[in-house]
């Protein structure tokens, strides 16, 4: 009988962010270290995902950086949409606020 070290992943993986171990360290020279620890199933699911969608010409590190950057951009887009919706719901003139802000920036220069 042969023993294997394979981790069988289910067809869907429930990623529960509350269970993640995330460590954020402030470092010298305004740097930061972010570490995310995944369990075996989450790690295997990520490896399977990366194997399918990562282009061969980019490194795993660059692929991970791209995922992180895309996530940040998506969060920024969602926040901007929420601000715009709030402004629309509350009759706030965003253009006037932007002009006001630009005027204040010029005065401070």
C-alpha positions as CSV (number, residue, x, y, z in Angstrom):
1,X,0.0,0.0,0.0
2,X,1.4,3.4,-1.0
3,X,1.1,6.4,1.2
4,X,0.8,9.8,-0.6
5,X,1.1,13.3,0.7
6,X,-1.7,14.6,-1.6
7,X,-4.1,17.0,-0.2
8,X,-7.5,16.5,-1.7
9,X,-9.3,19.8,-2.2
10,X,-13.1,20.0,-2.5
11,X,-14.5,21.5,-5.7
12,X,-15.4,24.7,-3.7
13,X,-13.4,26.1,-0.9
14,X,-15.1,28.2,1.8
15,X,-12.6,30.9,2.5
16,X,-13.4,32.1,6.0
17,X,-11.3,35.3,6.5
18,X,-12.1,35.2,10.3
19,X,-10.0,32.0,10.5
20,X,-7.0,33.5,8.8
21,X,-3.8,34.2,10.6
22,X,-2.6,37.6,9.4
23,X,0.5,39.3,10.7
24,X,1.4,42.9,9.9
25,X,4.7,44.2,11.0
26,X,5.8,47.8,10.8
27,X,9.5,47.9,9.8
28,X,12.2,50.4,9.6
29,X,12.4,53.0,6.8
30,X,8.6,53.2,6.5
31,X,8.4,49.5,5.3
32,X,5.8,46.9,6.2
33,X,5.7,43.1,6.2
34,X,2.4,41.4,5.6
35,X,2.1,37.6,6.2
36,X,-1.0,35.5,5.6
37,X,-1.0,32.0,6.8
38,X,-3.3,29.6,5.0
39,X,-4.4,26.1,6.2
40,X,-3.7,23.1,4.0
41,X,-6.9,23.2,2.0
42,X,-6.7,27.0,1.4
43,X,-3.1,26.7,0.4
44,X,-3.8,23.9,-2.0
45,X,-6.8,25.8,-3.4
46,X,-4.5,28.8,-4.1
47,X,-1.9,26.6,-5.7
48,X,-4.5,25.1,-8.0
49,X,-5.9,28.5,-8.8
50,X,-2.5,29.9,-9.6
51,X,-1.6,26.9,-11.7
52,X,-4.6,27.5,-13.9
53,X,-4.6,31.3,-14.2
54,X,-1.0,32.4,-13.7
55,X,0.8,33.1,-17.0
56,X,4.0,31.1,-17.4
57,X,6.1,34.2,-18.2
58,X,5.6,35.8,-14.8
59,X,6.9,34.6,-11.5
60,X,4.8,33.4,-8.6
61,X,5.8,36.5,-6.6
62,X,4.8,38.9,-9.4
63,X,1.5,37.0,-9.7
64,X,0.8,37.4,-6.0
65,X,1.7,41.1,-6.2
66,X,-0.7,41.5,-9.1
67,X,-3.5,39.8,-7.1
68,X,-2.8,42.1,-4.2
69,X,-2.8,45.2,-6.4
70,X,-6.0,44.2,-8.2
71,X,-7.6,43.7,-4.8
72,X,-6.5,47.2,-3.6
73,X,-7.8,48.8,-6.8
74,X,-11.1,47.0,-6.5
75,X,-11.5,48.1,-2.9
76,X,-10.7,51.7,-4.0
77,X,-13.4,51.5,-6.7
78,X,-15.9,50.2,-4.2
79,X,-15.1,53.0,-1.8
80,X,-15.4,55.6,-4.5
81,X,-18.7,54.2,-5.6
82,X,-20.0,54.3,-2.0
83,X,-18.8,57.9,-1.6
84,X,-20.5,58.9,-4.9
85,X,-23.7,57.1,-3.9
86,X,-23.7,58.8,-0.5
87,X,-23.1,62.2,-2.2
88,X,-26.0,61.5,-4.6
89,X,-28.3,60.4,-1.8
90,X,-27.5,63.4,0.2
91,X,-27.5,66.0,-2.6
92,X,-23.7,66.7,-2.1
93,X,-22.0,68.4,-5.0
94,X,-18.8,66.4,-5.4
95,X,-17.5,68.8,-8.1
96,X,-17.8,71.8,-5.8
97,X,-16.0,69.8,-3.1
98,X,-13.2,68.9,-5.5
99,X,-12.8,72.6,-6.6
100,X,-12.8,73.7,-3.0
101,X,-10.1,71.1,-2.1
102,X,-8.0,72.2,-5.1
103,X,-8.3,75.9,-4.0
104,X,-7.1,75.0,-0.5
105,X,-4.2,73.0,-1.9
106,X,-3.1,76.0,-4.1
107,X,-3.4,78.4,-1.1
108,X,-1.2,76.1,1.0
109,X,1.5,75.9,-1.7
